[in-house]
Structures are given as structure tokens and as C-alpha cells.
């Protein structure tokens, strides 16, 4: 019995896939694109937050005017914006009806500020202190008031 031994052929098959260098090039390109796009997206987020605060203030202003038309005056500072959600009492608000289901929060998670009577002869002040939560500021940190709309 004879066994024939044939030499093994070494054939190199091309495996499909990416080399480490190719993957690194793609990661660098994605990083560069993200670095170029991220600043403009962050600016748009800030603008959207400011616009949302202004829209909220206009909505609350409308509800305060409705409150006044049925109760003959605006809520006091002590009653606050809660008077739009819960009845402050029949003797205070004889024509009361619920105008908001809950108090809206500004884009930064705080309840809007309300004072009545307001400054400068206005019946009330309605505002948010901006992102930083402190009076004054610039840009996204600036106060936003109904008086400025």
C-alpha cells in the first residue's frame, strides 16, 4: 500500500474587513465633522430655549388677562401664578375657573417669576431669570420679561 504525499499548497485567501488604519481614518473624519457641526447645534439649542421661554410668557400673559376679565383684577404676588391652577377662594376670585392645568416651568426647570403690582406702573411683572437663575446676565443668561416682548 503506497500513500502519496502531495505538498500542501499555501493559498492566501483575501479576507474581507477593514484594517486598523482604515478605521482610524474614518474615526478622525467623524471627529472633525462633529467638531465643525457641534457649535452651531449648541447655538440653536440656546435660541430654542429663549424662544420657548418667550412663548410660555405670552401664554401665561393671555391666561392672566383672562383671569382679570372674570375676577376684575390680577392675582396678587401672594396668590401668584397658582391662582391660574387652583382657586384662591370665592371671596378673592368670584368668577374663577381653572386656566392652566399646571404651572409651566421655564426651559431651565424653574417656575416663572410673578409679582403684582409690577414695576413702572405695570399691573404685574412676569419673567424668567434665564439659564443662570440670577438677575441680569447676557445671552442665554439674560432675564426674559413680558415687558420686553
QUIHU-V846471 format. One line per field, one symbol per residue. ss: DSSP state (H for helix, E for strand, L for the rest). phi: phi as a letter, one per 20 degrees, with the letter a starting at -180 (. if undefined). burial: # if it has 9 or more other ideal C-beta (glycine too) atoms within 8 Angstrom, else .. Layout:
BEGIN
ss->???
phi->???
burial->???
END
This chain:
BEGIN
ss->LLLLLLLLLLLLLLLLLLLHHHHHHHHHHHHHHHHHHHHHHHHHHHHHHHHHHHHHHHHHHHHHHHHHHHHLLLLLLLLHHHHHLLLLLLLLLLLLLLLLLLLLELLLLLELEEELLLLLLLLLEEEELLLLLLLLLLHHHLLEEHHHL
phi->.ddeddffeedeefeeqdefffffffffffffffffegffffffffffffffffffffffgfffffgffedmaefffffmfgfedcffpffecfdfbfdcfbffdfgdndffebcbfeemnffbdcacemffmcfnocmfeffccffef
burial->......................#......................#..##.###.######.##.###.##..##...#######..#....#..#.#.#..######.#.#####.#...#.########.....#...#######..
END
